[in-house]
Amino acid sequence: MSLKVQANGTDETCATFVLLNEDHTLGNALRYMIMKNPEVEFCGYSITHPSESKINFRIQTRGGLPAVEPFRRGLTELMDVCQHVLNTFETSIKEYKDRKENEME
């Protein structure tokens, strides 16, 4: 993922993050994670054109919180969720294979 930040003026509470080579898969999951933060007033994304792999990701926060903070936190929490899903999947696969081995004996 490549990232470019576009900010309007000196207000750090509003920012647009341009994510290159990404689509709805990341966009929707990341928007969900960021919107769980009560300090986030608005979070949304748009894909510029179906033939482009580029997302414009807009965040607006309350209380002077810089928009980059919930963006970072959302990415971190999303990585944690993905890691948990991967670990659970790998554990289930191992248990399944172990059960099949025991049945064959």
C-alpha positions in Angstrom: 0.0 0.0 0.0 1.3 3.4 -0.9 0.0 6.4 1.0 -0.3 10.1 0.2 -1.8 12.6 2.7 -3.8 15.6 1.5 -4.7 18.2 4.1 -6.7 21.4 3.8 -4.9 24.3 5.4 -3.5 23.9 8.9 -6.5 22.0 10.4 -5.1 18.6 11.4 -8.6 17.3 12.4 -9.5 16.9 8.7 -7.4 15.0 6.2 -7.7 12.9 3.1 -5.5 9.9 2.8 -4.9 8.6 -0.7 -4.3 4.9 -0.7 -2.8 3.5 -3.9 -3.2 0.0 -5.2 -6.2 -0.7 -2.9 -9.9 -1.3 -3.3 -13.1 -1.8 -1.3 -11.5 -4.8 0.5 -9.3 -2.5 2.6 -11.5 0.6 2.3 -14.6 -0.8 3.9 -12.8 -2.8 6.7 -10.7 0.2 7.6 -13.6 2.6 7.6 -15.5 0.3 10.0 -12.5 0.1 12.4 -12.0 3.9 12.4 -15.7 4.7 12.9 -15.6 2.7 16.2 -13.5 5.5 17.6 -15.9 8.0 19.4 -13.5 10.9 18.6 -14.1 10.4 14.9 -16.9 12.6 13.5 -16.7 11.5 9.9 -15.0 8.7 8.1 -15.6 7.7 4.5 -13.9 6.7 1.3 -14.5 6.8 -2.4 -12.8 5.0 -5.3 -12.0 7.6 -7.9 -12.8 5.3 -10.9 -13.4 1.6 -11.3 -10.3 1.3 -13.6 -8.1 2.9 -10.9 -6.8 1.2 -7.8 -6.9 4.3 -5.7 -9.0 5.2 -2.6 -9.6 8.7 -1.3 -10.1 8.1 2.5 -11.5 11.1 4.4 -11.4 11.5 8.2 -12.7 14.3 10.4 -12.2 14.2 14.1 -13.6 16.1 17.2 -11.8 17.7 20.1 -8.6 18.7 18.3 -7.4 15.1 17.7 -5.3 14.9 14.6 -6.9 12.8 11.8 -3.8 10.8 11.4 -4.2 9.3 14.9 -7.4 7.4 14.3 -6.1 6.4 10.8 -3.0 4.8 12.4 -5.1 3.2 15.2 -7.6 1.8 12.7 -4.8 0.2 10.6 -3.2 -1.3 13.7 -6.5 -2.7 15.0 -7.3 -4.1 11.6 -4.0 -5.8 11.4 -4.7 -7.3 14.9 -8.1 -8.6 13.8 -6.5 -10.1 10.6 -3.8 -11.8 12.7 -6.4 -13.2 15.1 -8.4 -14.6 12.2 -5.3 -16.1 10.7 -4.2 -17.7 14.0 -7.7 -19.1 14.5 -7.8 -20.5 11.0 -4.3 -22.1 11.3 -5.2 -23.6 14.7 -8.4 -25.1 13.2 -6.6 -26.6 10.3 -4.0 -28.2 12.6 -6.8 -29.6 14.8 -8.6 -31.0 11.7 -5.4 -32.6 10.4 -4.7 -34.1 13.8 -8.2 -35.6 14.0 -7.9 -37.1 10.5 -4.5 -38.6 11.4 -6.0 -40.2 14.6 -9.0 -41.6 12.6 -6.6 -43.2 10.1 -4.7 -45.1 12.9 
